[in-house]
Amino acid sequence: MGWPLVVVGRWNPFAGTLSYALVHRGAGRIYGLDLGADHHNPTWERIGEKHKHAWTEEFRDKKAYRPDDITARWDQIVEVWQQFCRQANLVHTGKMQLPSVQENLLL
């Protein structure tokens, strides 16, 4: 669409992970939230399975921190989205639908 900023969401119920991110076309991910996947910073500090990424000149999007403002679990997709939007100063006027789960195919 030509917009320099997009919001990306990923949910994997089989792995127990959920991510939302603001992605700038030129810089990459500039702000993100990850639940369910462990993270280690470039300084080797273990952050844990609930963490946020904020873009910095030194580390780009590789350094994360533990957020206190996200209280919903990885499987509470809509609640996490609402909390993410509040913290990222996003206004979402639509209604988020729960995603469908792809089943295994029998071959």
Phi and psi restraints in degrees (range 20) as a CNS / XPLOR table:
assign (resid 1 and name C) (resid 2 and name N)
       (resid 2 and name CA) (resid 2 and name C) 1.0 93.0 20.0 2
assign (resid 2 and name N) (resid 2 and name CA)
       (resid 2 and name C) (resid 3 and name N) 1.0 -5.2 20.0 2
assign (resid 2 and name C) (resid 3 and name N)
       (resid 3 and name CA) (resid 3 and name C) 1.0 -74.4 20.0 2
assign (resid 3 and name N) (resid 3 and name CA)
       (resid 3 and name C) (resid 4 and name N) 1.0 139.6 20.0 2
assign (resid 3 and name C) (resid 4 and name N)
       (resid 4 and name CA) (resid 4 and name C) 1.0 -78.5 20.0 2
assign (resid 4 and name N) (resid 4 and name CA)
       (resid 4 and name C) (resid 5 and name N) 1.0 -11.0 20.0 2
assign (resid 4 and name C) (resid 5 and name N)
       (resid 5 and name CA) (resid 5 and name C) 1.0 -129.1 20.0 2
assign (resid 5 and name N) (resid 5 and name CA)
       (resid 5 and name C) (resid 6 and name N) 1.0 129.5 20.0 2
assign (resid 5 and name C) (resid 6 and name N)
       (resid 6 and name CA) (resid 6 and name C) 1.0 -131.1 20.0 2
assign (resid 6 and name N) (resid 6 and name CA)
       (resid 6 and name C) (resid 7 and name N) 1.0 158.4 20.0 2
assign (resid 6 and name C) (resid 7 and name N)
       (resid 7 and name CA) (resid 7 and name C) 1.0 -108.3 20.0 2
assign (resid 7 and name N) (resid 7 and name CA)
       (resid 7 and name C) (resid 8 and name N) 1.0 131.6 20.0 2
assign (resid 7 and name C) (resid 8 and name N)
       (resid 8 and name CA) (resid 8 and name C) 1.0 -121.7 20.0 2
assign (resid 8 and name N) (resid 8 and name CA)
       (resid 8 and name C) (resid 9 and name N) 1.0 136.2 20.0 2
assign (resid 8 and name C) (resid 9 and name N)
       (resid 9 and name CA) (resid 9 and name C) 1.0 -126.7 20.0 2
assign (resid 9 and name N) (resid 9 and name CA)
       (resid 9 and name C) (resid 10 and name N) 1.0 141.8 20.0 2
assign (resid 9 and name C) (resid 10 and name N)
       (resid 10 and name CA) (resid 10 and name C) 1.0 -136.5 20.0 2
assign (resid 10 and name N) (resid 10 and name CA)
       (resid 10 and name C) (resid 11 and name N) 1.0 134.2 20.0 2
assign (resid 10 and name C) (resid 11 and name N)
       (resid 11 and name CA) (resid 11 and name C) 1.0 -135.9 20.0 2
assign (resid 11 and name N) (resid 11 and name CA)
       (resid 11 and name C) (resid 12 and name N) 1.0 127.3 20.0 2
assign (resid 11 and name C) (resid 12 and name N)
       (resid 12 and name CA) (resid 12 and name C) 1.0 -127.4 20.0 2
assign (resid 12 and name N) (resid 12 and name CA)
       (resid 12 and name C) (resid 13 and name N) 1.0 97.4 20.0 2
assign (resid 12 and name C) (resid 13 and name N)
       (resid 13 and name CA) (resid 13 and name C) 1.0 -67.5 20.0 2
assign (resid 13 and name N) (resid 13 and name CA)
       (resid 13 and name C) (resid 14 and name N) 1.0 -23.0 20.0 2
assign (resid 13 and name C) (resid 14 and name N)
       (resid 14 and name CA) (resid 14 and name C) 1.0 -74.9 20.0 2
assign (resid 14 and name N) (resid 14 and name CA)
       (resid 14 and name C) (resid 15 and name N) 1.0 -34.8 20.0 2
assign (resid 14 and name C) (resid 15 and name N)
       (resid 15 and name CA) (resid 15 and name C) 1.0 -91.8 20.0 2
assign (resid 15 and name N) (resid 15 and name CA)
       (resid 15 and name C) (resid 16 and name N) 1.0 -14.4 20.0 2
assign (resid 15 and name C) (resid 16 and name N)
       (resid 16 and name CA) (resid 16 and name C) 1.0 73.7 20.0 2
assign (resid 16 and name N) (resid 16 and name CA)
       (resid 16 and name C) (resid 17 and name N) 1.0 41.6 20.0 2
assign (resid 16 and name C) (resid 17 and name N)
       (resid 17 and name CA) (resid 17 and name C) 1.0 -126.6 20.0 2
assign (resid 17 and name N) (resid 17 and name CA)
       (resid 17 and name C) (resid 18 and name N) 1.0 151.2 20.0 2
assign (resid 17 and name C) (resid 18 and name N)
       (resid 18 and name CA) (resid 18 and name C) 1.0 -147.5 20.0 2
assign (resid 18 and name N) (resid 18 and name CA)
       (resid 18 and name C) (resid 19 and name N) 1.0 134.9 20.0 2
assign (resid 18 and name C) (resid 19 and name N)
       (resid 19 and name CA) (resid 19 and name C) 1.0 -140.0 20.0 2
assign (resid 19 and name N) (resid 19 and name CA)
       (resid 19 and name C) (resid 20 and name N) 1.0 142.0 20.0 2
assign (resid 19 and name C) (resid 20 and name N)
       (resid 20 and name CA) (resid 20 and name C) 1.0 -129.9 20.0 2
assign (resid 20 and name N) (resid 20 and name CA)
       (resid 20 and name C) (resid 21 and name N) 1.0 141.7 20.0 2
assign (resid 20 and name C) (resid 21 and name N)
       (resid 21 and name CA) (resid 21 and name C) 1.0 -148.9 20.0 2
assign (resid 21 and name N) (resid 21 and name CA)
       (resid 21 and name C) (resid 22 and name N) 1.0 146.7 20.0 2
assign (resid 21 and name C) (resid 22 and name N)
       (resid 22 and name CA) (resid 22 and name C) 1.0 -96.9 20.0 2
assign (resid 22 and name N) (resid 22 and name CA)
       (resid 22 and name C) (resid 23 and name N) 1.0 123.6 20.0 2
assign (resid 22 and name C) (resid 23 and name N)
       (resid 23 and name CA) (resid 23 and name C) 1.0 -119.5 20.0 2
assign (resid 23 and name N) (resid 23 and name CA)
       (resid 23 and name C) (resid 24 and name N) 1.0 124.2 20.0 2
assign (resid 23 and name C) (resid 24 and name N)
       (resid 24 and name CA) (resid 24 and name C) 1.0 -95.3 20.0 2
assign (resid 24 and name N) (resid 24 and name CA)
       (resid 24 and name C) (resid 25 and name N) 1.0 133.1 20.0 2
assign (resid 24 and name C) (resid 25 and name N)
       (resid 25 and name CA) (resid 25 and name C) 1.0 -56.1 20.0 2
assign (resid 25 and name N) (resid 25 and name CA)
       (resid 25 and name C) (resid 26 and name N) 1.0 -35.4 20.0 2
assign (resid 25 and name C) (resid 26 and name N)
       (resid 26 and name CA) (resid 26 and name C) 1.0 -88.9 20.0 2
assign (resid 26 and name N) (resid 26 and name CA)
       (resid 26 and name C) (resid 27 and name N) 1.0 -32.4 20.0 2
assign (resid 26 and name C) (resid 27 and name N)
       (resid 27 and name CA) (resid 27 and name C) 1.0 -104.9 20.0 2
assign (resid 27 and name N) (resid 27 and name CA)
       (resid 27 and name C) (resid 28 and name N) 1.0 -18.5 20.0 2
assign (resid 27 and name C) (resid 28 and name N)
       (resid 28 and name CA) (resid 28 and name C) 1.0 92.5 20.0 2
assign (resid 28 and name N) (resid 28 and name CA)
       (resid 28 and name C) (resid 29 and name N) 1.0 -154.1 20.0 2
assign (resid 28 and name C) (resid 29 and name N)
       (resid 29 and name CA) (resid 29 and name C) 1.0 -67.0 20.0 2
assign (resid 29 and name N) (resid 29 and name CA)
       (resid 29 and name C) (resid 30 and name N) 1.0 125.0 20.0 2
assign (resid 29 and name C) (resid 30 and name N)
       (resid 30 and name CA) (resid 30 and name C) 1.0 -109.1 20.0 2
assign (resid 30 and name N) (resid 30 and name CA)
       (resid 30 and name C) (resid 31 and name N) 1.0 -16.3 20.0 2
assign (resid 30 and name C) (resid 31 and name N)
       (resid 31 and name CA) (resid 31 and name C) 1.0 -158.1 20.0 2
assign (resid 31 and name N) (resid 31 and name CA)
       (resid 31 and name C) (resid 32 and name N) 1.0 133.2 20.0 2
assign (resid 31 and name C) (resid 32 and name N)
       (resid 32 and name CA) (resid 32 and name C) 1.0 -155.8 20.0 2
assign (resid 32 and name N) (resid 32 and name CA)
       (resid 32 and name C) (resid 33 and name N) 1.0 158.2 20.0 2
assign (resid 32 and name C) (resid 33 and name N)
       (resid 33 and name CA) (resid 33 and name C) 1.0 -127.9 20.0 2
assign (resid 33 and name N) (resid 33 and name CA)
       (resid 33 and name C) (resid 34 and name N) 1.0 130.4 20.0 2
assign (resid 33 and name C) (resid 34 and name N)
       (resid 34 and name CA) (resid 34 and name C) 1.0 -126.0 20.0 2
assign (resid 34 and name N) (resid 34 and name CA)
       (resid 34 and name C) (resid 35 and name N) 1.0 132.1 20.0 2
assign (resid 34 and name C) (resid 35 and name N)
       (resid 35 and name CA) (resid 35 and name C) 1.0 -124.5 20.0 2
assign (resid 35 and name N) (resid 35 and name CA)
       (resid 35 and name C) (resid 36 and name N) 1.0 135.4 20.0 2
assign (resid 35 and name C) (resid 36 and name N)
       (resid 36 and name CA) (resid 36 and name C) 1.0 93.0 20.0 2
assign (resid 36 and name N) (resid 36 and name CA)
       (resid 36 and name C) (resid 37 and name N) 1.0 -6.3 20.0 2
assign (resid 36 and name C) (resid 37 and name N)
       (resid 37 and name CA) (resid 37 and name C) 1.0 -123.8 20.0 2
assign (resid 37 and name N) (resid 37 and name CA)
       (resid 37 and name C) (resid 38 and name N) 1.0 123.4 20.0 2
assign (resid 37 and name C) (resid 38 and name N)
       (resid 38 and name CA) (resid 38 and name C) 1.0 -63.9 20.0 2
assign (resid 38 and name N) (resid 38 and name CA)
       (resid 38 and name C) (resid 39 and name N) 1.0 149.6 20.0 2
assign (resid 38 and name C) (resid 39 and name N)
       (resid 39 and name CA) (resid 39 and name C) 1.0 -135.6 20.0 2
assign (resid 39 and name N) (resid 39 and name CA)
       (resid 39 and name C) (resid 40 and name N) 1.0 139.3 20.0 2
assign (resid 39 and name C) (resid 40 and name N)
       (resid 40 and name CA) (resid 40 and name C) 1.0 -119.6 20.0 2
assign (resid 40 and name N) (resid 40 and name CA)
       (resid 40 and name C) (resid 41 and name N) 1.0 128.7 20.0 2
assign (resid 40 and name C) (resid 41 and name N)
       (resid 41 and name CA) (resid 41 and name C) 1.0 -71.2 20.0 2
assign (resid 41 and name N) (resid 41 and name CA)
       (resid 41 and name C) (resid 42 and name N) 1.0 163.9 20.0 2
assign (resid 41 and name C) (resid 42 and name N)
       (resid 42 and name CA) (resid 42 and name C) 1.0 -58.8 20.0 2
assign (resid 42 and name N) (resid 42 and name CA)
       (resid 42 and name C) (resid 43 and name N) 1.0 -20.6 20.0 2
assign (resid 42 and name C) (resid 43 and name N)
       (resid 43 and name CA) (resid 43 and name C) 1.0 -88.1 20.0 2
assign (resid 43 and name N) (resid 43 and name CA)
       (resid 43 and name C) (resid 44 and name N) 1.0 10.1 20.0 2
assign (resid 43 and name C) (resid 44 and name N)
       (resid 44 and name CA) (resid 44 and name C) 1.0 72.4 20.0 2
assign (resid 44 and name N) (resid 44 and name CA)
       (resid 44 and name C) (resid 45 and name N) 1.0 7.4 20.0 2
assign (resid 44 and name C) (resid 45 and name N)
       (resid 45 and name CA) (resid 45 and name C) 1.0 -73.3 20.0 2
assign (resid 45 and name N) (resid 45 and name CA)
       (resid 45 and name C) (resid 46 and name N) 1.0 128.4 20.0 2
assign (resid 45 and name C) (resid 46 and name N)
       (resid 46 and name CA) (resid 46 and name C) 1.0 -82.1 20.0 2
assign (resid 46 and name N) (resid 46 and name CA)
       (resid 46 and name C) (resid 47 and name N) 1.0 124.8 20.0 2
assign (resid 46 and name C) (resid 47 and name N)
       (resid 47 and name CA) (resid 47 and name C) 1.0 -96.7 20.0 2
assign (resid 47 and name N) (resid 47 and name CA)
       (resid 47 and name C) (resid 48 and name N) 1.0 -38.1 20.0 2
assign (resid 47 and name C) (resid 48 and name N)
       (resid 48 and name CA) (resid 48 and name C) 1.0 112.3 20.0 2
assign (resid 48 and name N) (resid 48 and name CA)
       (resid 48 and name C) (resid 49 and name N) 1.0 -174.3 20.0 2
assign (resid 48 and name C) (resid 49 and name N)
       (resid 49 and name CA) (resid 49 and name C) 1.0 -83.4 20.0 2
assign (resid 49 and name N) (resid 49 and name CA)
       (resid 49 and name C) (resid 50 and name N) 1.0 -13.4 20.0 2
assign (resid 49 and name C) (resid 50 and name N)
       (resid 50 and name CA) (resid 50 and name C) 1.0 -116.8 20.0 2
assign (resid 50 and name N) (resid 50 and name CA)
       (resid 50 and name C) (resid 51 and name N) 1.0 112.2 20.0 2
assign (resid 50 and name C) (resid 51 and name N)
       (resid 51 and name CA) (resid 51 and name C) 1.0 -154.8 20.0 2
assign (resid 51 and name N) (resid 51 and name CA)
       (resid 51 and name C) (resid 52 and name N) 1.0 158.3 20.0 2
assign (resid 51 and name C) (resid 52 and name N)
       (resid 52 and name CA) (resid 52 and name C) 1.0 -118.8 20.0 2
assign (resid 52 and name N) (resid 52 and name CA)
       (resid 52 and name C) (resid 53 and name N) 1.0 151.1 20.0 2
assign (resid 52 and name C) (resid 53 and name N)
       (resid 53 and name CA) (resid 53 and name C) 1.0 -115.7 20.0 2
assign (resid 53 and name N) (resid 53 and name CA)
       (resid 53 and name C) (resid 54 and name N) 1.0 134.1 20.0 2
assign (resid 53 and name C) (resid 54 and name N)
       (resid 54 and name CA) (resid 54 and name C) 1.0 -128.4 20.0 2
assign (resid 54 and name N) (resid 54 and name CA)
       (resid 54 and name C) (resid 55 and name N) 1.0 135.2 20.0 2
assign (resid 54 and name C) (resid 55 and name N)
       (resid 55 and name CA) (resid 55 and name C) 1.0 -69.5 20.0 2
assign (resid 55 and name N) (resid 55 and name CA)
       (resid 55 and name C) (resid 56 and name N) 1.0 134.2 20.0 2
assign (resid 55 and name C) (resid 56 and name N)
       (resid 56 and name CA) (resid 56 and name C) 1.0 -133.1 20.0 2
assign (resid 56 and name N) (resid 56 and name CA)
       (resid 56 and name C) (resid 57 and name N) 1.0 157.7 20.0 2
assign (resid 56 and name C) (resid 57 and name N)
       (resid 57 and name CA) (resid 57 and name C) 1.0 -60.4 20.0 2
assign (resid 57 and name N) (resid 57 and name CA)
       (resid 57 and name C) (resid 58 and name N) 1.0 -41.9 20.0 2
assign (resid 57 and name C) (resid 58 and name N)
       (resid 58 and name CA) (resid 58 and name C) 1.0 -71.6 20.0 2
assign (resid 58 and name N) (resid 58 and name CA)
       (resid 58 and name C) (resid 59 and name N) 1.0 -45.7 20.0 2
assign (resid 58 and name C) (resid 59 and name N)
       (resid 59 and name CA) (resid 59 and name C) 1.0 -112.4 20.0 2
assign (resid 59 and name N) (resid 59 and name CA)
       (resid 59 and name C) (resid 60 and name N) 1.0 -0.4 20.0 2
assign (resid 59 and name C) (resid 60 and name N)
       (resid 60 and name CA) (resid 60 and name C) 1.0 56.1 20.0 2
assign (resid 60 and name N) (resid 60 and name CA)
       (resid 60 and name C) (resid 61 and name N) 1.0 -120.1 20.0 2
assign (resid 60 and name C) (resid 61 and name N)
       (resid 61 and name CA) (resid 61 and name C) 1.0 -106.4 20.0 2
assign (resid 61 and name N) (resid 61 and name CA)
       (resid 61 and name C) (resid 62 and name N) 1.0 16.1 20.0 2
assign (resid 61 and name C) (resid 62 and name N)
       (resid 62 and name CA) (resid 62 and name C) 1.0 -84.3 20.0 2
assign (resid 62 and name N) (resid 62 and name CA)
       (resid 62 and name C) (resid 63 and name N) 1.0 -18.7 20.0 2
assign (resid 62 and name C) (resid 63 and name N)
       (resid 63 and name CA) (resid 63 and name C) 1.0 -98.6 20.0 2
assign (resid 63 and name N) (resid 63 and name CA)
       (resid 63 and name C) (resid 64 and name N) 1.0 133.2 20.0 2
assign (resid 63 and name C) (resid 64 and name N)
       (resid 64 and name CA) (resid 64 and name C) 1.0 -122.8 20.0 2
assign (resid 64 and name N) (resid 64 and name CA)
       (resid 64 and name C) (resid 65 and name N) 1.0 168.0 20.0 2
assign (resid 64 and name C) (resid 65 and name N)
       (resid 65 and name CA) (resid 65 and name C) 1.0 -143.0 20.0 2
assign (resid 65 and name N) (resid 65 and name CA)
       (resid 65 and name C) (resid 66 and name N) 1.0 159.8 20.0 2
assign (resid 65 and name C) (resid 66 and name N)
       (resid 66 and name CA) (resid 66 and name C) 1.0 -82.1 20.0 2
assign (resid 66 and name N) (resid 66 and name CA)
       (resid 66 and name C) (resid 67 and name N) 1.0 123.4 20.0 2
assign (resid 66 and name C) (resid 67 and name N)
       (resid 67 and name CA) (resid 67 and name C) 1.0 -90.0 20.0 2
assign (resid 67 and name N) (resid 67 and name CA)
       (resid 67 and name C) (resid 68 and name N) 1.0 142.5 20.0 2
assign (resid 67 and name C) (resid 68 and name N)
       (resid 68 and name CA) (resid 68 and name C) 1.0 -95.7 20.0 2
assign (resid 68 and name N) (resid 68 and name CA)
       (resid 68 and name C) (resid 69 and name N) 1.0 -13.7 20.0 2
assign (resid 68 and name C) (resid 69 and name N)
       (resid 69 and name CA) (resid 69 and name C) 1.0 -90.4 20.0 2
assign (resid 69 and name N) (resid 69 and name CA)
       (resid 69 and name C) (resid 70 and name N) 1.0 -4.0 20.0 2
assign (resid 69 and name C) (resid 70 and name N)
       (resid 70 and name CA) (resid 70 and name C) 1.0 -106.0 20.0 2
assign (resid 70 and name N) (resid 70 and name CA)
       (resid 70 and name C) (resid 71 and name N) 1.0 112.0 20.0 2
assign (resid 70 and name C) (resid 71 and name N)
       (resid 71 and name CA) (resid 71 and name C) 1.0 -110.0 20.0 2
assign (resid 71 and name N) (resid 71 and name CA)
       (resid 71 and name C) (resid 72 and name N) 1.0 -17.5 20.0 2
assign (resid 71 and name C) (resid 72 and name N)
       (resid 72 and name CA) (resid 72 and name C) 1.0 -75.8 20.0 2
assign (resid 72 and name N) (resid 72 and name CA)
       (resid 72 and name C) (resid 73 and name N) 1.0 155.3 20.0 2
assign (resid 72 and name C) (resid 73 and name N)
       (resid 73 and name CA) (resid 73 and name C) 1.0 -85.7 20.0 2
assign (resid 73 and name N) (resid 73 and name CA)
       (resid 73 and name C) (resid 74 and name N) 1.0 166.5 20.0 2
assign (resid 73 and name C) (resid 74 and name N)
       (resid 74 and name CA) (resid 74 and name C) 1.0 -58.4 20.0 2
assign (resid 74 and name N) (resid 74 and name CA)
       (resid 74 and name C) (resid 75 and name N) 1.0 -28.3 20.0 2
assign (resid 74 and name C) (resid 75 and name N)
       (resid 75 and name CA) (resid 75 and name C) 1.0 -89.3 20.0 2
assign (resid 75 and name N) (resid 75 and name CA)
       (resid 75 and name C) (resid 76 and name N) 1.0 0.8 20.0 2
assign (resid 75 and name C) (resid 76 and name N)
       (resid 76 and name CA) (resid 76 and name C) 1.0 -101.0 20.0 2
assign (resid 76 and name N) (resid 76 and name CA)
       (resid 76 and name C) (resid 77 and name N) 1.0 72.4 20.0 2
assign (resid 76 and name C) (resid 77 and name N)
       (resid 77 and name CA) (resid 77 and name C) 1.0 -58.4 20.0 2
assign (resid 77 and name N) (resid 77 and name CA)
       (resid 77 and name C) (resid 78 and name N) 1.0 -47.6 20.0 2
assign (resid 77 and name C) (resid 78 and name N)
       (resid 78 and name CA) (resid 78 and name C) 1.0 -69.1 20.0 2
assign (resid 78 and name N) (resid 78 and name CA)
       (resid 78 and name C) (resid 79 and name N) 1.0 -43.3 20.0 2
assign (resid 78 and name C) (resid 79 and name N)
       (resid 79 and name CA) (resid 79 and name C) 1.0 -62.5 20.0 2
assign (resid 79 and name N) (resid 79 and name CA)
       (resid 79 and name C) (resid 80 and name N) 1.0 -42.4 20.0 2
assign (resid 79 and name C) (resid 80 and name N)
       (resid 80 and name CA) (resid 80 and name C) 1.0 -63.1 20.0 2
assign (resid 80 and name N) (resid 80 and name CA)
       (resid 80 and name C) (resid 81 and name N) 1.0 -42.5 20.0 2
assign (resid 80 and name C) (resid 81 and name N)
       (resid 81 and name CA) (resid 81 and name C) 1.0 -57.7 20.0 2
assign (resid 81 and name N) (resid 81 and name CA)
       (resid 81 and name C) (resid 82 and name N) 1.0 -45.6 20.0 2
assign (resid 81 and name C) (resid 82 and name N)
       (resid 82 and name CA) (resid 82 and name C) 1.0 -63.4 20.0 2
assign (resid 82 and name N) (resid 82 and name CA)
       (resid 82 and name C) (resid 83 and name N) 1.0 -42.3 20.0 2
assign (resid 82 and name C) (resid 83 and name N)
       (resid 83 and name CA) (resid 83 and name C) 1.0 -66.6 20.0 2
assign (resid 83 and name N) (resid 83 and name CA)
       (resid 83 and name C) (resid 84 and name N) 1.0 -41.7 20.0 2
assign (resid 83 and name C) (resid 84 and name N)
       (resid 84 and name CA) (resid 84 and name C) 1.0 -59.7 20.0 2
assign (resid 84 and name N) (resid 84 and name CA)
       (resid 84 and name C) (resid 85 and name N) 1.0 -45.9 20.0 2
assign (resid 84 and name C) (resid 85 and name N)
       (resid 85 and name CA) (resid 85 and name C) 1.0 -61.3 20.0 2
assign (resid 85 and name N) (resid 85 and name CA)
       (resid 85 and name C) (resid 86 and name N) 1.0 -43.2 20.0 2
assign (resid 85 and name C) (resid 86 and name N)
       (resid 86 and name CA) (resid 86 and name C) 1.0 -59.5 20.0 2
assign (resid 86 and name N) (resid 86 and name CA)
       (resid 86 and name C) (resid 87 and name N) 1.0 -45.0 20.0 2
assign (resid 86 and name C) (resid 87 and name N)
       (resid 87 and name CA) (resid 87 and name C) 1.0 -73.4 20.0 2
assign (resid 87 and name N) (resid 87 and name CA)
       (resid 87 and name C) (resid 88 and name N) 1.0 -29.2 20.0 2
assign (resid 87 and name C) (resid 88 and name N)
       (resid 88 and name CA) (resid 88 and name C) 1.0 -91.6 20.0 2
assign (resid 88 and name N) (resid 88 and name CA)
       (resid 88 and name C) (resid 89 and name N) 1.0 3.0 20.0 2
assign (resid 88 and name C) (resid 89 and name N)
       (resid 89 and name CA) (resid 89 and name C) 1.0 58.2 20.0 2
assign (resid 89 and name N) (resid 89 and name CA)
       (resid 89 and name C) (resid 90 and name N) 1.0 39.8 20.0 2
assign (resid 89 and name C) (resid 90 and name N)
       (resid 90 and name CA) (resid 90 and name C) 1.0 -98.3 20.0 2
assign (resid 90 and name N) (resid 90 and name CA)
       (resid 90 and name C) (resid 91 and name N) 1.0 142.8 20.0 2
assign (resid 90 and name C) (resid 91 and name N)
       (resid 91 and name CA) (resid 91 and name C) 1.0 -112.6 20.0 2
assign (resid 91 and name N) (resid 91 and name CA)
       (resid 91 and name C) (resid 92 and name N) 1.0 114.9 20.0 2
assign (resid 91 and name C) (resid 92 and name N)
       (resid 92 and name CA) (resid 92 and name C) 1.0 -110.8 20.0 2
assign (resid 92 and name N) (resid 92 and name CA)
       (resid 92 and name C) (resid 93 and name N) 1.0 111.3 20.0 2
assign (resid 92 and name C) (resid 93 and name N)
       (resid 93 and name CA) (resid 93 and name C) 1.0 -95.2 20.0 2
assign (resid 93 and name N) (resid 93 and name CA)
       (resid 93 and name C) (resid 94 and name N) 1.0 -4.7 20.0 2
assign (resid 93 and name C) (resid 94 and name N)
       (resid 94 and name CA) (resid 94 and name C) 1.0 -87.4 20.0 2
assign (resid 94 and name N) (resid 94 and name CA)
       (resid 94 and name C) (resid 95 and name N) 1.0 -171.0 20.0 2
assign (resid 94 and name C) (resid 95 and name N)
       (resid 95 and name CA) (resid 95 and name C) 1.0 -116.8 20.0 2
assign (resid 95 and name N) (resid 95 and name CA)
       (resid 95 and name C) (resid 96 and name N) 1.0 123.4 20.0 2
assign (resid 95 and name C) (resid 96 and name N)
       (resid 96 and name CA) (resid 96 and name C) 1.0 -79.6 20.0 2
assign (resid 96 and name N) (resid 96 and name CA)
       (resid 96 and name C) (resid 97 and name N) 1.0 128.5 20.0 2
assign (resid 96 and name C) (resid 97 and name N)
       (resid 97 and name CA) (resid 97 and name C) 1.0 -96.3 20.0 2
assign (resid 97 and name N) (resid 97 and name CA)
       (resid 97 and name C) (resid 98 and name N) 1.0 143.2 20.0 2
assign (resid 97 and name C) (resid 98 and name N)
       (resid 98 and name CA) (resid 98 and name C) 1.0 -64.6 20.0 2
assign (resid 98 and name N) (resid 98 and name CA)
       (resid 98 and name C) (resid 99 and name N) 1.0 135.7 20.0 2
assign (resid 98 and name C) (resid 99 and name N)
       (resid 99 and name CA) (resid 99 and name C) 1.0 -71.9 20.0 2
assign (resid 99 and name N) (resid 99 and name CA)
       (resid 99 and name C) (resid 100 and name N) 1.0 156.0 20.0 2
assign (resid 99 and name C) (resid 100 and name N)
       (resid 100 and name CA) (resid 100 and name C) 1.0 -84.3 20.0 2
assign (resid 100 and name N) (resid 100 and name CA)
       (resid 100 and name C) (resid 101 and name N) 1.0 156.0 20.0 2
assign (resid 100 and name C) (resid 101 and name N)
       (resid 101 and name CA) (resid 101 and name C) 1.0 -105.6 20.0 2
assign (resid 101 and name N) (resid 101 and name CA)
       (resid 101 and name C) (resid 102 and name N) 1.0 127.8 20.0 2
assign (resid 101 and name C) (resid 102 and name N)
       (resid 102 and name CA) (resid 102 and name C) 1.0 -78.3 20.0 2
assign (resid 102 and name N) (resid 102 and name CA)
       (resid 102 and name C) (resid 103 and name N) 1.0 127.6 20.0 2
assign (resid 102 and name C) (resid 103 and name N)
       (resid 103 and name CA) (resid 103 and name C) 1.0 -87.0 20.0 2
assign (resid 103 and name N) (resid 103 and name CA)
       (resid 103 and name C) (resid 104 and name N) 1.0 160.7 20.0 2
assign (resid 103 and name C) (resid 104 and name N)
       (resid 104 and name CA) (resid 104 and name C) 1.0 -68.8 20.0 2
assign (resid 104 and name N) (resid 104 and name CA)
       (resid 104 and name C) (resid 105 and name N) 1.0 141.7 20.0 2
assign (resid 104 and name C) (resid 105 and name N)
       (resid 105 and name CA) (resid 105 and name C) 1.0 -93.7 20.0 2
assign (resid 105 and name N) (resid 105 and name CA)
       (resid 105 and name C) (resid 106 and name N) 1.0 134.0 20.0 2
assign (resid 105 and name C) (resid 106 and name N)
       (resid 106 and name CA) (resid 106 and name C) 1.0 -88.1 20.0 2
assign (resid 106 and name N) (resid 106 and name CA)
       (resid 106 and name C) (resid 107 and name N) 1.0 119.7 20.0 2
